Amino acid sequence: MQTLAGIIGSFDLVAIQEVLSPNAMPVAGLVDLINRSGGRYEATLCEPIGEKDNSYREQYAFVWDTTRMRIIPYSSYVVADTADRMHREPMVTSFESRVPVAPGQMPFRFTIINAHTDPDVVSDKAVTNEMNVLDDVFIRVREYEYTQHREDDIFVVGDLNVDVQSLGELGQIPGMMSIAGREPTNTAGTKTYDHILIDGNTTREFSGRYGVIDFVSDLGLTAEQAVEVSDHRPVWAEFSAYEIPPVFNVAQQGQPVR
């Protein structure tokens, strides 16, 4: 937990997955550890979610530095999945940077889709591949956010259990890119599962700086200690604190290539 607190305390905003406690206590404890070291962090979680016929449940969470980011009030929701096309419906939340007022510049505002796919239903052999559902999630969330708030900066982040070659219809959306998609992200360093996905045509705020934190080479942990922290390496990316106009807006965007 102390290792995770140290990592999260180095970033403005972090998406967390697989919170297995039925309440928010683990995340509350994590935030408390960060703040005891001088941080000013807060967190939000969704309700426990999972397969309707299974007792297994997990939560998504966001943790952020309140001196540098603010959550958009009432922006959090879990995607409705009445057709039961995903085992774990994604959580959606919007944030905005806290920056000094600057003439002609607006704080960077964006919406994150926090998604954790089921590894059994993202393979080519799966009857319904969740990667071919997440493209619909991305498009519907973007349409909604643009219609309601003129928001066009949408991220998909999380453990998708596939590499860039297997992103399916989500990866075929024009402009879609995985920022660190060719780096190994499991703790063993053998597979790419975790992604920060953006549409490069609309989200031009990406600075080009990104990385994957290796618990062993970056933090000095042993291999045994590393797997006690997580079986996934944290993936990070840097963005401008101010809005940058897109190449073209959502109203001009095409539909995913089928």
ZICOR-V725298 format. One record per residue. N is the residue number from 1. PHI is phi in whole degrees, -180 to 180 (999 if undefined). BURIAL is 1 if it has 16 or more other ideal C-beta (glycine too) atoms within 10 Angstrom, else 0. Layout:
{{N/PHI/BURIAL} {N/PHI/BURIAL}}
//
This chain:
{{1/999/0} {2/-65/0} {3/-64/0} {4/-62/1} {5/-61/1} {6/-65/0} {7/-68/1} {8/-63/1} {9/-67/1} {10/-95/0} {11/-127/1} {12/-79/1} {13/-150/1} {14/-133/1} {15/-97/1} {16/-122/1} {17/-131/1} {18/60/0} {19/-78/1} {20/-96/0} {21/-72/0} {22/-73/0} {23/-132/0} {24/-92/0} {25/-59/0} {26/-60/1} {27/-71/1} {28/-61/0} {29/-65/0} {30/-65/1} {31/-63/1} {32/-62/0} {33/-62/1} {34/-63/1} {35/-71/0} {36/-66/0} {37/-93/0} {38/104/0} {39/-76/1} {40/-132/0} {41/-110/1} {42/-134/0} {43/-143/1} {44/-137/1} {45/-130/1} {46/-91/1} {47/-70/0} {48/-59/0} {49/-131/1} {50/164/0} {51/-63/0} {52/-65/0} {53/-104/0} {54/-134/0} {55/-78/0} {56/-69/0} {57/-136/0} {58/-144/1} {59/-122/1} {60/-94/1} {61/-147/1} {62/-125/1} {63/-126/1} {64/-143/1} {65/-82/1} {66/-70/0} {67/-83/0} {68/-125/0} {69/-137/1} {70/-135/1} {71/-80/1} {72/-75/0} {73/-55/0} {74/62/0} {75/-93/1} {76/-84/1} {77/-160/0} {78/-98/1} {79/-60/1} {80/-70/0} {81/-134/1} {82/-66/0} {83/-87/0} {84/56/0} {85/-89/0} {86/-128/1} {87/-73/1} {88/-132/1} {89/-65/1} {90/-67/1} {91/-102/1} {92/-120/1} {93/-148/1} {94/-111/1} {95/-136/1} {96/-145/1} {97/-72/1} {98/-97/0} {99/-136/0} {100/-62/0} {101/-64/0} {102/-133/0} {103/-57/0} {104/74/0} {105/-124/0} {106/-118/0} {107/-59/1} {108/-71/1} {109/-115/1} {110/-156/1} {111/-122/1} {112/-111/1} {113/-101/1} {114/-91/1} {115/-129/1} {116/-129/1} {117/-82/1} {118/-87/0} {119/-61/0} {120/-78/0} {121/-124/1} {122/-125/1} {123/-87/0} {124/-64/0} {125/-86/0} {126/-69/0} {127/-64/0} {128/-122/0} {129/-79/1} {130/-64/1} {131/-67/1} {132/-92/1} {133/-106/1} {134/-64/1} {135/-65/1} {136/-65/0} {137/-60/1} {138/-58/1} {139/-64/1} {140/-68/0} {141/-63/1} {142/-65/1} {143/-60/0} {144/-64/0} {145/-65/1} {146/-71/1} {147/-65/0} {148/-82/0} {149/-132/0} {150/57/0} {151/-94/1} {152/-120/1} {153/-96/1} {154/-121/1} {155/-108/1} {156/-117/1} {157/-130/1} {158/135/1} {159/-83/1} {160/-96/1} {161/61/1} {162/-143/1} {163/-90/1} {164/-66/0} {165/-73/0} {166/-117/1} {167/-76/1} {168/60/1} {169/-68/1} {170/-62/1} {171/-72/1} {172/-92/0} {173/-63/1} {174/-54/0} {175/88/0} {176/-67/1} {177/-142/1} {178/-96/1} {179/-60/1} {180/-117/1} {181/-66/1} {182/-104/0} {183/-95/1} {184/-66/1} {185/-121/1} {186/-81/1} {187/-62/1} {188/-72/0} {189/77/0} {190/-116/0} {191/-137/0} {192/-109/1} {193/-121/1} {194/-108/1} {195/-140/1} {196/-118/1} {197/-106/1} {198/-137/1} {199/-90/1} {200/-65/0} {201/-76/1} {202/-104/1} {203/-95/1} {204/-87/1} {205/-74/1} {206/-61/1} {207/-82/0} {208/97/0} {209/-94/0} {210/-157/1} {211/-173/0} {212/-129/1} {213/-82/0} {214/-95/1} {215/-59/1} {216/-82/0} {217/-76/0} {218/-89/0} {219/-112/0} {220/77/0} {221/-80/1} {222/-78/0} {223/-60/0} {224/-67/0} {225/-65/0} {226/-61/1} {227/-72/0} {228/-72/0} {229/-75/1} {230/-170/0} {231/-93/0} {232/-127/1} {233/-89/1} {234/-66/1} {235/-110/1} {236/-134/1} {237/-150/1} {238/-110/0} {239/-132/1} {240/-61/0} {241/-79/1} {242/-118/0} {243/-64/1} {244/-123/0} {245/-58/0} {246/-73/1} {247/-63/0} {248/-153/0} {249/-89/0} {250/-62/1} {251/-63/0} {252/-96/0} {253/-70/1} {254/-87/0} {255/-85/0} {256/-62/1} {257/-72/0} {258/-105/0}}
//
